[in-house]
């Protein structure tokens, strides 16, 4: 029978810092950046701006989910 130990617990300050960083990065990339793009891409039509921002949102969402999963698999978070 194998002796498996659970993952080592991270300190509370590191967990808190990780949550703050993830929340700030998520807010900037998923809320602030799309709004900024919508208001500053004046040369494009409304439909083009919506398409660009929607694409950016889902690409960033997928990239964040993939990145968080990779960090979790390496036990960094």
C-alpha positions in Angstrom: 0.0 0.0 0.0 1.4 3.4 -0.9 1.7 6.2 1.6 0.2 9.2 -0.1 0.4 12.5 1.5 -1.9 15.4 0.6 -0.6 18.6 -1.0 1.3 20.8 1.4 -0.8 23.6 2.7 0.3 27.1 1.7 0.6 29.8 4.3 -2.4 32.1 4.8 -0.6 35.2 3.6 0.3 33.5 0.3 -3.2 32.3 -0.2 -4.5 35.8 0.4 -2.0 37.4 -1.9 -2.8 34.8 -4.6 -6.5 35.6 -4.4 -5.9 39.4 -4.6 -3.6 39.0 -7.6 -6.0 36.7 -9.4 -8.9 39.0 -8.7 -7.1 42.1 -9.9 -5.8 40.5 -13.0 -9.2 39.0 -13.8 -10.9 42.4 -13.3 -8.5 44.2 -15.5 -8.5 41.6 -18.3 -12.2 40.7 -18.2 -13.9 44.0 -17.2 -11.7 47.0 -17.6 -9.9 46.1 -20.9 -13.1 45.3 -22.9 -14.7 48.6 -21.7 -11.5 50.4 -22.7 -11.5 48.8 -26.1 -15.2 49.5 -26.7 -14.7 53.2 -26.0 -11.4 53.7 -27.8 -11.8 51.8 -31.1 -13.6 54.7 -32.8 -12.5 53.8 -36.3 -14.5 50.5 -36.3 -18.2 50.1 -36.6 -20.2 49.1 -33.6 -20.5 45.5 -34.8 -16.8 45.2 -35.4 -16.0 46.6 -31.9 -18.4 44.1 -30.3 -16.8 41.3 -32.2 -13.3 42.3 -31.2 -14.2 42.8 -27.5 -16.2 39.5 -27.4 -13.3 37.6 -28.9 -10.9 39.2 -26.5 -13.1 38.4 -23.6 -13.4 34.7 -24.4 -9.7 34.3 -25.4 -8.7 35.9 -22.1 -11.2 33.8 -20.1 -9.9 30.6 -21.7 -6.2 31.7 -21.2 -6.9 32.5 -17.5 -8.6 29.2 -16.9 -5.8 27.3 -18.6 -3.1 29.2 -16.7 -4.8 28.7 -13.4 -5.2 25.0 -14.0 -1.5 24.8 -14.9 -0.5 26.6 -11.8 -2.7 24.4 -9.7 -1.2 21.2 -11.3 2.3 22.5 -10.4 1.0 23.2 -6.9 1.9 26.9 -7.0 -1.6 27.8 -6.0 
